[in-house]
């Protein structure tokens, strides 16, 4: 990492911490200076327009962040996201073109299949503790990833904190990266919080399903209180953290409602990752799939939340309009399970390669990844990004064409069995979302004409 840039950012963040809203423009000025090729000009302009506005909810977000989070954690986040790129963009493009591949922004990995809970609808609950990615393998993936300028690594499972000692060692070794784990929260304790504060480049999203009744229904009796206790403990250490939730037919209106979100913000959550239920595995419960009306409601709610709540909220199925479709298959991310199988998505358990047998660069050349690259986006309506939930014919085609095999650890699932559970919801969501998308496109085109004066 460029030490001069790091020192500059450190000084500016110290300066900002005394009055972040007043001094934030200097940080944005620095971002523009570092962005010499204007690769992020649009995003920087958006930050300048929204965050500096004293009436914006994002001003409140920034103020709370500096008031309540240790400056070491903010510095490390800034380092990893703003100044840690080592490859020139042209060199990265050369690699992508040479191998005809995508190079993702992040890699999702399962350090272990072990978990101390058995959540309804979670495939990991059935896998047991037999599969683990060794420390050496995880370290190699990260090292090879940095050579491709991949600096963000996410852990899922299983329960990743079963391996928390190894994960802390990796964060300590790779200080030029940022790490993130989805956790059930039951293994967060004082010693772990002290380690998180020490390394400063590792944060958590606590999985929660709504109130105590909803969470304990899916995750087990007493888990909700353990999640809340874990959040309170992390907040006492001035650590950044957030929550993740899976919305389904039984809890959508609760987890998207004001009361729940305000509670999470009050507990100290800085971000929210919203997933929708996916019927993966032979024991999946299709009745838990969100209805079209529920998904539309969540789509609309996310836009309200971003304008009114001081929390960075994402919804990976309803944000396709911002990402121009599906982000999986190496386009923005991909998944490596605890057995080492290289999968296009955490919810697409089909693979051609195993990371224990290939390099990361070879993994990115997987036939199913190339099939994703050729087919993305799967729909011109970016409100329908997913090849499983929204375009099931797409995942059937890609699995067949690539010769990928099922990686389900309990019972291999033919792709036709998976999509049989989603064809109906895909059709209904298409009927709901297509008119909305067509209106959105028409309004955008009209605005562009006005701006251009035509």
LINGIVEN-V911644 format. One record per backbone hydrogen bond with DSSP energy under -1.0 kcal/mol. CO is the residue of the C=O (numbers start at 1). NH is the residue of the N-H. E is the energy in kcal/mol with one decimal. If there is no record, write none. Layout:
CO | NH | E
CO | NH | E
This chain:
2 | 6 | -2.2
3 | 7 | -2.5
4 | 8 | -2.2
5 | 9 | -2.7
6 | 10 | -2.8
7 | 11 | -2.3
8 | 12 | -2.3
9 | 13 | -2.7
10 | 14 | -2.2
11 | 15 | -2.1
12 | 16 | -2.9
13 | 17 | -2.2
16 | 19 | -1.2
19 | 23 | -2.1
20 | 24 | -1.6
23 | 26 | -1.2
24 | 28 | -1.9
25 | 29 | -2.5
26 | 30 | -2.0
27 | 31 | -2.1
28 | 32 | -2.1
29 | 33 | -1.9
30 | 34 | -2.7
31 | 35 | -1.6
34 | 36 | -1.9
35 | 38 | -1.8
40 | 44 | -2.5
41 | 45 | -2.4
42 | 46 | -2.0
43 | 47 | -2.3
44 | 48 | -2.5
45 | 49 | -2.1
46 | 50 | -2.4
47 | 51 | -1.8
53 | 56 | -2.0
56 | 60 | -1.0
57 | 61 | -2.0
58 | 62 | -2.4
59 | 63 | -2.4
60 | 64 | -2.6
61 | 65 | -2.2
62 | 66 | -2.2
63 | 67 | -1.9
64 | 68 | -2.2
65 | 69 | -1.8
70 | 74 | -1.4
71 | 75 | -2.6
72 | 76 | -2.1
73 | 77 | -2.1
74 | 78 | -2.3
75 | 79 | -2.7
76 | 80 | -2.4
77 | 81 | -2.0
78 | 82 | -2.3
79 | 83 | -1.6
88 | 92 | -2.0
89 | 93 | -2.3
90 | 94 | -1.9
91 | 95 | -2.0
92 | 96 | -2.2
93 | 97 | -2.6
94 | 98 | -2.8
95 | 99 | -2.0
96 | 101 | -1.8
107 | 154 | -2.6
108 | 336 | -2.3
109 | 156 | -2.4
111 | 133 | -2.1
114 | 159 | -3.3
119 | 122 | -1.8
123 | 126 | -1.7
124 | 127 | -1.1
131 | 113 | -2.4
134 | 138 | -2.6
135 | 139 | -2.7
136 | 140 | -2.2
137 | 141 | -2.6
138 | 142 | -2.2
139 | 143 | -2.5
140 | 144 | -3.0
141 | 145 | -2.3
142 | 146 | -2.5
143 | 147 | -1.2
145 | 148 | -1.3
145 | 150 | -2.7
146 | 149 | -1.6
151 | 178 | -2.6
152 | 107 | -1.3
153 | 180 | -1.9
154 | 109 | -3.2
155 | 182 | -2.5
159 | 162 | -2.1
160 | 163 | -2.3
161 | 164 | -1.5
163 | 167 | -2.2
164 | 168 | -2.2
165 | 169 | -1.8
166 | 170 | -2.2
167 | 171 | -2.1
168 | 172 | -2.4
169 | 173 | -2.3
170 | 174 | -2.6
174 | 177 | -1.5
178 | 153 | -2.5
179 | 203 | -2.1
180 | 155 | -3.0
181 | 205 | -2.5
183 | 207 | -2.9
189 | 193 | -2.3
190 | 194 | -2.3
191 | 195 | -1.9
192 | 196 | -2.6
193 | 197 | -2.2
194 | 198 | -1.8
195 | 199 | -2.6
196 | 200 | -2.5
201 | 179 | -2.8
203 | 181 | -1.7
204 | 242 | -2.0
205 | 183 | -2.5
206 | 244 | -2.5
211 | 215 | -2.7
212 | 216 | -2.6
213 | 217 | -1.8
214 | 218 | -1.3
215 | 219 | -3.1
216 | 220 | -1.6
218 | 120 | -2.1
220 | 223 | -1.8
222 | 226 | -1.3
223 | 227 | -2.3
224 | 228 | -2.3
225 | 229 | -2.6
226 | 230 | -2.1
227 | 231 | -2.3
228 | 232 | -2.4
229 | 233 | -2.1
230 | 234 | -2.3
231 | 235 | -2.5
232 | 236 | -1.9
234 | 239 | -2.1
235 | 238 | -1.9
238 | 70 | -3.0
241 | 270 | -3.1
242 | 206 | -2.5
243 | 273 | -2.4
244 | 208 | -2.4
245 | 275 | -3.0
247 | 277 | -1.9
248 | 252 | -1.6
251 | 255 | -2.5
252 | 256 | -1.6
254 | 257 | -1.3
257 | 261 | -2.0
258 | 262 | -3.0
259 | 263 | -1.8
260 | 264 | -2.3
261 | 265 | -2.5
262 | 266 | -2.4
263 | 267 | -1.6
264 | 269 | -2.3
265 | 268 | -1.3
270 | 312 | -2.5
271 | 243 | -2.1
272 | 314 | -2.7
273 | 245 | -2.3
274 | 316 | -1.5
275 | 247 | -3.1
278 | 280 | -2.1
281 | 284 | -1.6
285 | 288 | -2.4
286 | 289 | -2.0
288 | 249 | -2.0
291 | 295 | -2.5
292 | 296 | -2.5
293 | 297 | -2.2
294 | 298 | -2.4
295 | 299 | -2.7
296 | 300 | -2.5
297 | 301 | -2.5
298 | 302 | -2.3
300 | 304 | -1.3
301 | 305 | -3.1
302 | 306 | -2.0
304 | 308 | -1.2
305 | 309 | -2.7
309 | 311 | -2.3
312 | 272 | -2.6
314 | 274 | -2.4
315 | 319 | -1.0
319 | 322 | -1.6
319 | 323 | -1.3
320 | 324 | -1.1
320 | 325 | -2.2
327 | 332 | -2.8
327 | 333 | -1.7
328 | 331 | -1.3
332 | 105 | -1.5
332 | 106 | -2.1
333 | 330 | -2.5
334 | 108 | -2.7
335 | 343 | -3.3
336 | 110 | -2.0
337 | 340 | -2.1
340 | 355 | -3.3
341 | 337 | -2.1
343 | 335 | -2.7
344 | 329 | -2.7
345 | 348 | -1.5
348 | 350 | -1.7
349 | 407 | -2.5
351 | 405 | -2.7
353 | 342 | -2.5
354 | 357 | -2.2
359 | 363 | -2.2
360 | 364 | -2.0
362 | 365 | -1.2
363 | 366 | -1.8
366 | 370 | -2.3
367 | 371 | -2.0
368 | 372 | -2.1
369 | 373 | -2.5
370 | 374 | -2.1
371 | 375 | -1.6
372 | 376 | -2.4
381 | 384 | -2.2
386 | 390 | -1.3
386 | 391 | -1.5
387 | 395 | -1.1
391 | 394 | -2.3
392 | 396 | -1.8
393 | 397 | -2.0
394 | 398 | -2.4
395 | 399 | -2.3
396 | 400 | -2.0
397 | 401 | -2.8
398 | 402 | -2.2
399 | 403 | -1.0
399 | 404 | -1.0
405 | 351 | -2.2
414 | 417 | -1.3
414 | 418 | -1.5
415 | 419 | -2.5
416 | 420 | -1.3
418 | 421 | -1.4
419 | 422 | -1.5
419 | 423 | -1.6
422 | 426 | -2.4
423 | 427 | -2.1
424 | 428 | -2.3
425 | 429 | -2.5
426 | 430 | -2.0
427 | 431 | -2.0
428 | 432 | -1.7
429 | 433 | -3.3
430 | 434 | -2.3
433 | 437 | -2.7
434 | 438 | -2.6
435 | 439 | -1.9
436 | 440 | -2.2
437 | 441 | -2.8
438 | 442 | -2.2
439 | 443 | -2.4
440 | 444 | -2.2
441 | 445 | -2.5
442 | 446 | -2.2
443 | 447 | -2.2
444 | 448 | -2.2
445 | 449 | -1.9
446 | 450 | -1.9
447 | 451 | -2.4
448 | 452 | -2.2
449 | 454 | -1.8
